[in-house]
Amino acid sequence: MQKEMSATEEHIKSILSVIPESPGCYQYFDEKGTIIYVGKAKNLKRRVSSYFNKEHDSNKTRVLVKQIRDIKYFVVDTEEDALLLENNLIKQYRPRYNVLLKDDKTYPSIVVKNEYFPRIFQTRNIVRDGSRYYGPYPSIYTAKVMLQMLKELYPLRTCKYPLTPESIAEGRYKVCLEYHIKRCKGPCEGLQTLEEY
C-alpha cells in the first residue's frame, strides 16, 4: 500500500513539475479514472500545487486531496475563458466535489436582447437568438453592480412589452413609472426614436 501511494505521489509530482504558470482549468481523477473535481486558475501551477504542499482547513478539501490519483489540465488565453470552460466541464461531468455549479446553476451574464429597443438584464440562460451576452461574471453581485452602472448611465427600458414599430404606432402601450422618474424616455409611446435609443 505504501509503495502504491509513493507511485501516486511520484506521478503527481511529475505533473506538478511541468504544469505551466498560465490561466486554465484542471481536473482531478480518482483511482477509477472518474473526474472528482474541476477547478479554474489564473496561474495553473500555483493553484494546483497549493493542493499538495499545504495543510487544508476544510475537511472536504483534505478528503479530496487523499483521493486524487491523476491530474489533467487545459491551458486557455484568459481568466474569462477558464471560467467558461470550468462551467462547461462541471455541467458535463458533474464531479462529486464541485458543489457551486452542480445543480444546473451557472455564472450570471448580462444580455442585450435582440429586440426592437433592446432590453438589458442579468441572466443565467444563454439563448442563441442573436442577443449579445457579456460575462460570465464571477458572482451575482458583480453582475448587479455592472447592470446598475449601465442603468445609471443610460435610460434604458426595463418593461417586457414586445415593442415593434407597428405596436408603437397603434398606441398599444403607455409609459410607466420608469418614464416619470426619468429612468426611461418612453419608446413604448414613440417618445424616443430607435436611433436615439
Sequence and secondary structure as in RCSB ss.txt:
>XXXX:A:sequence
MQKEMSATEEHIKSILSVIPESPGCYQYFDEKGTIIYVGKAKNLKRRVSSYFNKEHDSNKTRVLVKQIRDIKYFV
VDTEEDALLLENNLIKQYRPRYNVLLKDDKTYPSIVVKNEYFPRIFQTRNIVRDGSRYYGPYPSIYTAKVMLQML
KELYPLRTCKYPLTPESIAEGRYKVCLEYHIKRCKGPCEGLQTLEEY
>XXXX:A:secstr
 HHHHHHHHHHHHHHHHH  SSSEEEEEE TTS EEEEEEESSHHHHHHHTTSS  S HHHHHHHHH  EEEEEE
 SSHHHHHHHHHHHHHHH  TT  TT SS    EEEE SSSS  EEEES    SS EEE   SSHHHHHHHHHHH
HHHS          HHHHHTT     HHHHTTS   GGGTSS TTT 
